[in-house]
Amino acid sequence: MSEPMSVFDAASGCHLVLGTPRSVPELWTRYLDGARDLYAAHGVSAALDHDAVVDGDSTTLFYAAVDRAGVVRGGHRAQGPYLDVRDSHALVEWSGNDGRDELIAAVRSRLAHGVVEMKTAWVDPTADDPSAVSALLARVAVPTMRTTGARFIMATAAEHVLRRWSSSGGRVDKRVPAASYPDERYRTSLMWWDRETMGRLAEPAVWRQIREEACVWEGFGGEMGRSVA
């Protein structure tokens, strides 16, 4: 991806920009700075591992929600598609926790179809409508699948966050017990989006938004979103 792409979301008042650390390095820095500040405020800086990701080498693409004033109000980054289950950061999160074997099996069984992992998700609580920014970020599976060719998207987060993201067709993997990560205050679960099922599982109104946004992404990427009709 040599050039960034974006769609505008009226509910949040943000442009969702899709790029790479090298195509939009200044935006990458602002996105990661926002994540670092928010993670530090919650005392979970270790979960970000800023020094390990700041060079962008482990990031395939990232999303930044940018408001009308040009302020980054949240985002995601993606790793993969993975070639080996050991590439997944989730193995670190389940280290010392029950369910690590189940996690490994879940990732390994999907590798041949393409697995991309979403990391470093954050939303600025001072945004005009943080819930709308969160809803916007929940709708990134389709452009991520199209850009990377992966069938599966995985994410790990607290269950209350994942319940919100389930509106876009993701589902918590109940076969993998929740992990205490980044510390005992949190219960982190695993969610999957499957290109073959997410259209049936998403809330109808959210799926309509996803398809409408896919038409905009298609203007940049050719066939964006058509494989998940």
WOFENWO-V284268 format. One line per field, one symbol per residue. ss: DSSP state (@ for helix, = for strand, . for the rest). A space follows every 10 residues. Layout:
# WOFENWO-V284268
ss->???
This chain:
# WOFENWO-V284268
ss->....=====. ...======. ....@@@@@@ @@@@@@@@@@ @...@@@@.@ @@@....... =======... .========= ....@@@..@ @@@......@ @@@@@@@@.. @@@.====== ===......@ @@@@@@@... @@@@@@@@.. .=======@@ @@@@@@@@.. ==......=. .......=== ====...@@@ @..@@@@@@@ @@@@@@@@@@ @....@@@.
